[in-house]
């Protein structure tokens, strides 16, 4: 329980820092040459590097939660980041099951993925919950949202409560602890670099692209 509370408050504090800093960013700051320092803007994780999959491409992972308003704010930036990544780089999502309130949203992501509707529902859920203030908190409210998007509610509930999803959430939690992720949104590149003190969402995107290029260069690609 102590760990869960720490995750929850760290996520909130990091998000507030990102949100307030983003609104204060100036065009001059965004045009400045990047000067990223290991241990400040990003952290190099100790080997062996643990990735989500072994697809043979550089892996960019956004750790997020549908319960996190700052992830909703970052979502358009994440979409642009995904579209701008060079060949040889793959973008993935990992939902953070940091506390009891966030676990149903992690289950929802994997149910949507299993049913093939993530592309249709990902941004829509953020919009409905945070822009339109639609009540999406309890498991039943979450299922109702997916039903409103044309998803069979019974199939969704069966998928989210499956043993497969139980196992995946436990794997995710262990992986995020290994990565040292305790706030959202956070980016992890190739299981090797974790974003840290970025200040703004545009800076998070710029740092991610810089880390991707660094990893591509290291791999000789």
N, C-alpha and C positions, 0 to 999 in steps of 0.2 A: 504493500500500500504506500509506503514511503517513496518508493521508486516511481510509482504511478503519479503521485502528487508532484514530484519533482519534474517529471516529463510534462505534466499539464501546465504548470506555471512557467517552465522554461519556454514552452511553445508559445504561450501567450505573450511573454515578455519579448521574445525574439520577433514575433509578429508585429507587436506595437512599435518596436524599433524600426523595422522595415517600413511600416506604413507611414510613420511620422517623417522618417528621413526621405522617403520617396517624394512626398509632397513638397519637400524643401529643396530638392535637387535643382541645380541651375544648369542651363545649356552648356555653359563653359566647363562645368565639372564633367558632364557627360562626354565632352569632346577631348578631354585630357588624355594623354597617353597612359595606359594602364601601368600600375606599379604594384604588383601583387607580391605579397610576402608570405612564405610558408610559416604557419603559426599565427598569422593575423587574418588575412582575407580567406585563406584556405589552410587546410591541414593535410599533410601527407600521412596516410594511415600505414601502420606497420604491416609487413608481409607476414604470412601469405595473404595476398589480396583476394577478398571474397566478392564475387560478382553475383548478380541475380541469375544469369544464365551463361552458357558457353557457346555463344553464337558466332564467335570469331571476329566480332566487330568491337570497336571501342564503345563502351556502354555508358550512357548518360541516364541516371536514375533520379527522378524527382520523388522525394518522400513528401507525402501530402496527406491531408484528411479532408473529407467533405464536411467535417464539422468545423473546419478552420476558416474563418473569414479571410485571413491573409492569403490562404491558398486560393480562395476564390478571386481575390484581387490579383494574384500572380498568374492566374490561369491564362489570360490573353497573352502575357509575356511567354509563358511556357509553350503555348501553341506556336508562336512565332519562332521560338528557339528550336522547337522540333522540326519545323519546316526549313530552317536555315542550316541545319547540321549537314556537314559534307558527307560524301559517300564513304562508306566504311565505318559509319557511326550510327548506333541505334538508340532510340529514346524509349525509356520504360518508366512505368509508374509503380510505386510501392506505397500502399496505404498504411499509415502509421496506427497501430493498435495500442496507443500509449495509455489508455484508460478505459474504463467500462463504457463511458459515453461514446468513445470513438470506435470501439470494436464493431458495433452494428454497421457503421459506415465502411469499415474495412471488409466486412462480409458482403456488403452490397456491391463493392467494386468487383470482388471476385465472382459473385453471382452474375453481374452484368457481363463480365469478361467471358464466363462460361457460356452465356446465352448469346454472345456476339453483339452486344448493344452498347459497349463502352463508348465508341465514337459518337453515337447518337445521344447518349445520356450524360456524358461527363460534364461538359460545360452547362448543360441544361439543368443539372441538379444544383450546381453552384448558383445559377441565376434564380431558380425557383426559391431556394432557401434564403439567399442573402439579398437579392434585389427585390424579389416579389414578396418576401417575408412569408412564404408558404410554410406551414408547420411541418417540418421534416426533421424529426428527432428520434422518435421511438421506432422500433423495428416495424411496427404496423404502418406508421406514417411513411417510412422509407419504402416499404413494399407498395403502398398506395401511389407514391410518386412514380415508381417504375411502371405500375399498371396504367397510369395516365399517359405514359409514353408508348403504350401499345404492347407492353411486356405482359405475358401471362403471369398473373400474380401467384398462382399455385406453383408454377415452375420456378419462379423467382425464389419463393420461400424455401422450396425444396433444395435449390442450389445453394442458397446462403447458409443453410443449416447442415450442409453435407459434411461428412468426415474429411473430405478432400480440402474444404475450406478451413476446417479446424486445424489441420496439419499445416496448411500454408501460412496461416496467421501466426502460429508458433514459430515457424521458420523465419518469417519476416521480423518478428520481435527479436529473435536471437541475432539476426543479421544486423538490424539497426543498432543493437547494443554493441556489437562488434565494431561497427562503423563509428560509434560514439554520437549517433544522431539523437538529439533530445529536443528538437524544435522543428516546426514546419513553416514554410517550405524549406527544404534543404536539398541540395544537389550533390550526388556522389558520382564521380567520373571513374569508370573502370574499376570500381572497388578500391581505388588507390588514393583519390583526392576527395575530401569533403569540404564543401563551402562553409565559411565561418562568418567573419565580421564583414559583411558586404555593404550594409547601409541602405541600399535602395534596390528595387526590383530590376531596373536597367543594369545596375552594377552586377547583380546576380547573373543576369544573362551574359554580360560581357565577360565576367570571370569564368563562367562555364565554357564559353567558346575558347577562351585563352587556355584553360586546362585541357580541353579537347585537343587543341592544336599541339600543346606540349606533349600529350600522350601519343598523338600521331607521329610527332617528330621522334620521340623516344623509340617508337616501334619501327621507324624508318619508312613510314607510309606518307 
